[in-house]
Amino acid sequence: MKPKWNELPAIFLAAFATLLFEVTATKIFEYSLWANYAYIVISTVMFGLGLSGVILTRWPGLLRSRESVFLPLTTALTAVTMVTGFLAMNFVPIHLVHAPRGWGREILNIAVVFVAMGLPFVFFGLMISFLFDRRAGLANVYYFADLLGAGLGAFALVPLIAAYQPQGLVVICALLSLGAAALFLAGSPGRGAVKIAFCLVALALLGFAIARVAPRAADAVPLKVHLKKRSYNIDAGGKRIERWGWSALSRVDIADFDKTRKRVWIAGGINESAIVKFDGDFEKQRGRKPVVLKAAAQILDYHAIPHISKSNHVVCVIGTSGGEDSLYTIMMGARKVVGIEMDPMIARFVTRDYRDFAGGLFTDGKYSELVVDEGRSYLRRAGRQFDVIQVVNNFTPIAFQNGALNLSETCLFTVESFGEFHKCLTDDGILSVGRYGAVKLLAIGVEHFRRMGM
C-alpha cells in the first residue's frame, strides 16, 4: 500500500499552518494580555485536539464519511476558524485578573474567545484522526509528514513574524490550510490531468493571495491591547508611537517621551526601557562620575553601588534593552561596557534606527559593544572576564515564555549560574543583581560560597 500522491503534501501544509497559527496566537495573547497568559493557548490547543478524538469516538459514523468530502471540508473549516479565532482574540476583550464590565460579561467573553480559538485545532484533529484511521498501515509515514510540517511551522515564526506581523501570519496560515484542502480535493475520483491542473491553479492563486494580502493584514486589522499595562495605552492612544516591529520574542514599540529619551515598550507595556539621547562623547560621560555619584546618593540609586570602588573598569550588562543602564556604567567611569540583549528588534532600533539619537552607543567600536544573545549562554561561551557583571531587573516573563528561561530554576538565578558568573569576574570583580526576590538571591549566593568551601 502506497500513500496517495496528494495526501502527504496536504498533511504537511495543514500541520505547518496549524502549528504556525498556534505559536502566532501566543504572540497575540502576549501583546493583548500578559505574556504568562500565552500558555493558555497551548492548553486550548491540546483540548481542541483531544476533543476531536472524543468526537470521533462518540460518533464513529463520521469515520465512514466519504474521504473526498470529509478531508477537504475539515481542512477548509480549519482555515475559516483560524480567521474567526483571530478576530475573537482581537475584538472580544478579556482581562482575567479583573472584570471591568462584571464577571458575567467577562466569563461570556472568555468562553467566546476560547471556543473560537480551539475550533481550528478540533477540525485539524478530525482530519488527522480520520486519515490515521483510514491509513493505519501507513500511519508512520503520515505521522512523519505531520511532524515535519508541524516542526517547520513552529520554526517559521522566527523569520516570518518581522515581515508579516501576527495578522499576516494568520492570513498565511488560513491560506495554507485552504491549499491543503485543495490538495485533498484534487485526490477525489476523476481525471488525473484535470485534478493536477486544478491543484496547480489553486496553489498558484493561494500563493498570489499570500503575496498580496498577508503583507497588508496588519494595517487592515490592528492588534488591540485589552489591558492597561503601565502607560503604553496612553502612548498608543496619543499617537506617540514612532516605530514598532516584531521579533520571535515580542513586539517592540518606540514612543516619544521627551527631548532626552525614547521609551522602549516591550509586548504592549509588559516591560519598559529607554533609549537616552547621547552626543557620542564617551570621555565626557566618563568624567561625570562625581556628579552622578552625588545624585545617586540623594535618591539611593542602587545601580551605582558596584561602580563606587571601580574606575576604568570593564562592565557586562545583562538585559541592556534600550541601553540606558549601559550608558549609566560609562557615566560611572567604565572603560568599556558589553551590553547583552536577547531581542534582535530592540538591538536593531538602538544600533540602526535610533543610532544618531543614542550617540552611536554600541556601535562606536571602542567604549561599548552589543551582543544579541542570552546572557548566561554568552558568558559561558565567550571566555571573557569583567570587573562588574550587572543584571538589572531582569524580572521579565518575555524571556521565560520564549524559551530563554530567564526566571526559571535553571538559568540566570541559580547556584550554578552564580558559579559561572564568578568564573567570568576578575579577582576583585563584583556581581550586581537588581530584581525582586532579594531573599532568594541571598540564599543562592550563600549556597554558592558554601560549595566553594567559604
N, C-alpha and C positions, 0 to 999 in steps of 0.2 A: 504494500500500500504506500503510495507516494502522496505528499502534500499537494493540494491544488495550487496551481500557479499563482493565484491571486490572494490566497489566504495568508500566507506568511508575510508578504509586504503590508497587507491590510492590518494584521495584528501589530506589526512593528509600528506603523503610523499611529494606530489607535493608542498603543501603550506610550509611545513618545509624547503624544498630545496630552494624554491624561496625567502623566507624571509631571510634565511641564506646567500644566494647569494647577496641579497640587502645590508645587513649590511657588508658583506665582501667587496663589491665594495666600500663602504665608506672608509674602511681601505686602499684600494689600491689607491684611489684618494688622501687621506690624505698624503700618503707616496710619491707618484709620483708628486703631485702638492702641494697644500696648504690645510690645514685642513678645512678652511671655504668653499672651493670648494666641499667638500664631500657632502654638502647639495644638490648639483646638482643631485646627484644620486637619492635622494628622489623625486625630481620634475620629473625626467626622468621616474621613476617607475610609478608615478601617470599618466603621459602622456601615457605610454605604456598600462596600464590597461584601461584607458579611451578610447584609440584608439581601443582596442578590442571591446568595446561596440559599437563604431561608425561603425566598420566594419560589425558587425552582424546586425546593424540597416540598413545600406546601402545595404547590400546583405543578406537579410533574408533567402534566399535559403540555406545558409550554415547551418541553424538550422534544415534543413530537411535531412542533411547528415546522413549516417549510423553511429550509435554510435560506432560500432566495428572498424570503420576506423578513425572517427574524433577524438575521445578521445585519443587513443594511439598515433596517429600521432601528434596532437598538443602538447602532453606532451613530446614526444620524441624530437620534434623540440625545445621545451623549453630547454631540456638538451643540444642539439647541440649548440644553440645560446648562452647558458651560457659560453661555451668554447670559441666560436668566439668573444663574447663580452669581455671576459677577455683578449684575445690576442690583440684585438683592443686597449683596455685601456693601455696595457703594451707596445705595439710596435708602436702605432701611436702617435707621440708626439704632445701634445697640451700645450699651455702656458698661454693663456687667457689674461695675462697682457701685453704681447708684442708678436710680430711675427718676430722671427729671420730670417725666410725664406720668409717673405712677407705675407700680410694679405690674399691674395688669397689662398695660401697653408694652412695657419692657419685655415681659415673658412672651407676649404675642410676637413682637419683633424678633426675639431670639429664635422662636420656633420657625418663623418665616425664613430667616437667614440660613439656619442650619438644615432645614429641609431642602431649600433651594441649592445650597452648597453641596449637599450629599447626593442629590439626584444624578449628576453626571457619573458618579462612581457606582451607583446602583446599575445604571444602564451599561456601563463598561463591564461590570462584573457579570451581568446577564450574558453579554456577548461572549466573554472569555469562558464562562462556565458551560455555555451551550456548545462551544467549539471543543472544549476538552471532553465533553460527554460524547459528542459525535465522532471525535478523532482520538479516542482513548489509546489506540495503538501507536499514535504519533504524538502523544502528549509531551514527550521530552523535546521534540522538535519545535512544537508550537510554543512550549514554555520558554525555549531559548529565544525565539523571536520576541516574545513578550518581555523577557528580562532585558534583552538587548535594547529594545525600544525604550523601556522604562528608564534604564540607566542613562542612555544618551539624552533622553528627555529631561531628566533631572539636571544633568550637566549643562544642557543647552542654555539654562537660565544665565549662566556666567557670561557668555559672550553676547547674548541677545538682549538682556534687560536694559543695558545702557542705550541701545539704539531704538528699541521699540517701547520701553516702559511697560508696566504691567498690563495696561489696557491693550496695547498692541499685541502682547503675548497671548492674551485671552482670545483675540481675533485669530491669531495664528493657530492656537490650539483647536478652536472650533472648526477652522477651515481644514486643518489636517485630519480631524475626525470625519469631516464630510468626504475628504479624499479616501479615507479608509472605507466609508460607506459605499463610495463609487466603485472601489475595488471589489467589495463583496457583491455588489450588484452586477459587476461585469462577469462574475463567476456563475450567474444564473443560466439556465438552459437557453440555448440559442446559437446562432452562428458565431464561430470563433473570431473571424475577422471583424465582424460588427462589434463584438464585445471589446476587443482590444482597441478598436478605433474609439468607441465610447469612453473607455477608460483613459486613453491618452488625451482626448479632448477635455474630459472632466478635470484631470490633473493639471492640464495647461491653464484652464480657466481658474482653478484654485490657486495656482502659482501666481497668476496675474493679480488675483484678488489680494493675496498676501503682500505682493509688492506695492499695490496701490492703496489698500485700505488700512493695513496694520500700522504703517508709519503715521497715519492721521488720527488713529483712535484716541491717543492721549489728549489731543486738542478737542476732539469731539465730545469726550466724556471725561472731564477732570475728576480726579480722585477727591473724595471728601474725607475730612477728619472729623470723627464723631465725638471726640473728647477734647476738653480744653487741657492741652499739655503745655505747661509753662505759658509763655506768651506767643507761641507760634501762631495761634489763630489770629492774634492781633496783627502780627506782621503780614500774614497771608491776606487777611481781610483788608488791611490798609495798603495793599499792593506795594509792600516794601521788599518783597522777594525779588532779587535781581537775577539770580540764576539758580538752576536746580539740575540735578542729574541723579541717575540710579546706578548703583553698582550691585554686585551679587550680595552685598551685606545689607544695604539700606538705601533709602533716598536721602540726599543731602541738599539742603537749601541754603543759599547765601542771602541774608537780608541786610539792608542798610540800617545801621544803628545810629551812628553819628559820624562826624568827620574823621574820627580817630579809630573806628573799628567797624568791622562787619561781623554780624552774627552768623555762626555756623550752626544750622539746625539739622539734627540727625533724626530720621524716621518720624518726621512730623512733630518734633518737640520732645521726644523721649530723652534726648541728650542735647547739650548746648556747649558750644565752644566759641572762639572768636579769632578772627584774623585782625591783627593790630597794625595800624598804619606805622610804617617804619621808613626812615630816609636812607637806609642802607649803610650808615656809618657805624660799623660794628665797634670800632675802637672808642668812639664817643660813648656808645652804650656801655661798654665795659668800664669806663671811667665813672659811671653813675652809681657804683656800688654804695658809697657812703650815704648818698641821698636816699637810695632805695631801702637801705637797711633802717634808716631813721623812720621812714614812712611805714615800713613793715612792723617796727616795734610799736608804733602807735595803734595799729589795728590788730596786733598779734597774728601776723600773717605767717603761718607755719611753713609756707613754701620757701621762706628764706633760711630756715634753720640749717639745712645741710650745707649751705654755702658760706655760713659765717666764718668758719675756720679755714676756708679754702680760698685760693687765689690762683689764677692762671691754670685752672683745672679743666678736665675733660668730663663732660656730663652725658649720660644717656637718659632720655626722657621717653618712657614707655607710654604710648597713648597720647601723642603730642597734638593730634587733631589739627586745629587751625594754626597752631604754632605759638600761641600766647605763652604757654609755660616754657617753651624752648627759648623764646626771646627773653623771658624773665631771667633764665640762667645766664645769658650773655650779660644782662644788666647787673648780675651778681658777680661779674668778673671772670666767668668761664672763658677758657681759651677756645674751646670748641664744644658744640652740642650736637649729638646724634639723636634725632627725633625718630621714633618708631611709630608708624601709623598703619593700621591694618586696612583701612578703607581707601581703595585707589581713587575714588571720586574726590574725597577730601584732599588727597595728595595732589590731584590734578588742579583743583581750584587754587590751592596755596601756591603751587610752583609754576602754574601756567596762566590761568585766567586772572588771578589777582597777584601776579608776581611783582608788578610795579608797586602796587599798594602795600604789599608786605616787604618791600625793600630788598627783594632778592633773597629773603630768608630761605634757607635750604638749597639755594642754587648758586651761592657765592663761591663755593669750591674751597673755602678756607676755614671759615668760622662755624659753618653749620652744614649738616648733612641730613637728608631724609631717607629713611628706609621703609619701604612698603612691605610689611611683614608682621607676623605675630611676635610679640616681644620676647617671650621665653625661647621660642624656637630660634629666633635670630641670634640671641646671645649664646645659645648652645653651639651654634654653627660658626659664629664669627671668630671666636677665639680672641676677642679684644678685651682690654681692661679699661675701667673707668674709675675716676676719682669719686664720682657720685652717680648712682643709679636712682632715678626718681620716677616713681609710679604715682601719678596724680589722679586721685579719684576715679580709678578705673572701675566704677560701680555701674557697669552697663550691661543690660540684658541683650544688647545687639550682638556682642561677640559670642555670648553663650548660645544664643539661638542659632547662629550661623556656623557653629562647629568649632569656634576658637576656644570654647570652654573657659572664657575669661573669669567666670565666677564659680566654676566647678571645683571639686575637690582635687583636681588633677592638673591644674595649670599654674596661674600666677601666684596664688596664695596657698602654697603647701610647704611642708617642711623640705621636700625635695627641691622645689623651686628656689627657696631661700638658699639652699646649698649651692645651686647653680649661680644665683646672683652673687653669692660670696666669692666664688671662683673668678668671677668677672670683675671684681673690685681690686684696686691697688691695695697695698699693705695697710694704708690708713684710709681706705675708701669708706664711703657711707652709703647705705641703702635707706632711702626715704620712701615710705609708702603712706599716702594720704587718702583714706577712704573710710567708709563706715565699717564698724566691726573691729574696733581697735583692740578689744579684749582677745578676740580670736587671733589677731596678728601678733599680739604679745605672746600668746601661748605657742604659736608656730615658731616664733623667734627663740623662745626658751628651749623648746624641744630641739631646734636646730643646733643650738650651742651645747645642749646636753649630749647629742650624738657626736659632737666634736671633742667631747671629754672636758668641756669647760664648766 
